[in-house]
């Protein structure tokens, strides 16, 4: 069943054109790609968590709020990293402290939402939200790498490039 779902996800990635060499994402299609990935993520999490309609109705607004907070934190981190590259050595020490602060804030967000998920989902489902989210990301990355390998000439093509 796991392989079937992975194949289905790979098929959807291929069908939606994510990672296609056309360069569509670079030409302003980033929002489309992000929307497609989010749709895949919703399908993956819904299937893996086996959400009932009532659970889904309570879970998705909460999960979307969690995702928004995480995205804001990541964007803030990226801005700080860009400014830290231009900084003097003293500011680079502060950048290290900021990294620890980032990790602490990420943990705080996940801890908060873990408790919130447990309010709207059974314990077994709530405890597997973050693990399932990681599984989705690794499955997506693996699918994109496989697609990239096929577009470059496949895995065997590397042997002949030496």
N, C-alpha and C positions, 0 to 999 in steps of 0.2 A: 504494500500500500504506500509505503514511504517513497519507493522508487516511482510509482505511478504518479504521485503528487508532484515529485520533483520534475518528472517528464512533462506534466501538465503546466507547471510553472515555466519551464524552459520553452514550451510551445507558445505560451502566452507572451513571454518576453520576445520571442521571435516574431510572433504575429503583430505585436504592437510596435515593433521596430526599435525597441530600446537597444542602444549600443550599435545602431546601424552605422556603417561607414559614410553615410550621406552627409554627415556633418549638420544635420538638422538641429541638434541641440546647441551647436555653436552659433547658429543663425537666429537665435531668439526663441527657439523651441524648448528652452529649459523648463518652462512652466508645464508644457505638454508632457515632457518626460517625467517630471516630478509627479504630475497627476496620474500618469499611468503606473508609476511605481507605487504610489499610495493605493491605487485601486487593487493592485496585486497584493499589497500588504494587508489590506482589509479582507480580501478573500482568504489569504493564507491564515491570518489570525482567527478569523471566524471559523474556518474549517478545523484548524488545530485545537482551538479552545472549545469547539463544539458548542457554540453559544446558542441558546434558545432565543426566540424573538424577544421575549421579555428581558433577558440578560443583555442582549445586543442593544436594546433601546436604552438601557441604563449605562452600559459599558462605553459605547462609542463616544458620546459627548465628553465623558471623563477622560478617555484615552486621547481624544483630540486636544483637550486642554493640556494634558501631560506632554503630548508631542510639541505643542506650541511653546511651552516653557523650556523644554529641552532645546528646541531650535533657537530660541532667543539666547539661551546660555551659550550655545555653540557659536552663534554669530558674534556674541560679545568676546568670546575667547579668540576667534579669528581676528577681530579688530585689534585686540591687545597683542596678539602675536605679530601682526604687521607692524604695529608701532614699536614693538620691542626689538625688531630687527634693525630699526633705525636708531635705537637708543644707545646711550653710553653704557660702560660696564656697570655702573651703579644701578641703572634701570634694569639691566639684565638680571641682576640679583633679585630685584623686585618682581621680575617676570616669573622667576622660579617660584616665588611666594604666591603669585597670582595663579600659577598652575595648580598648586596645592589647594588654593581657594576654589578654583574651578572644580576640582575633583570632589571637594567637600560639598559644594553646592549641588553637584550632580547627584551625589549620594543622598543629600537631603531631599531633593526632588523625587528620587526613586523611592525613598523610604516613605515619604508623604503619600505618594500615589499607590504604593503597595497597600497601605492601610485603606485608602479610598477604594481600591479595586476589591478588597476583601469585604467592603460594605455592600457591594452590588453583585458580586459573583461568589459562588461556592469556593471554599478555601482551596480546593485542588486546582481549580481554574485560575483563581487569583494568584496563586503562588507560581504559576507557570507562564504568566504574561511576559515577563522580561526574558525568560529563556526562549520562548517562542519567537519573540521579537529578534533575538540574536540569531536563531535558526533561519528566520526569513532573510536577514541580511547576508548570512553566509551562503544560503542557497542562491540568492540573487547574484552575489559576486561570482560564485562558481559558474552560474549560467552565463553571465556576461563574459567571463574568461573563456569559456568553451566557445561561445559565439565568436569572440575575437580570434581565437585560434583557427576556427574554420575560415574566417575571412582573410586571414593572413596566409592561408595555405594548409592549415591543419597542423596537428601536432607533429606529423612526420616531416613537415617542410623544414623544421629547424635543423634536422640532421644535415641538410644539404647547403645550409647557409654558412658553414664553417669556413 
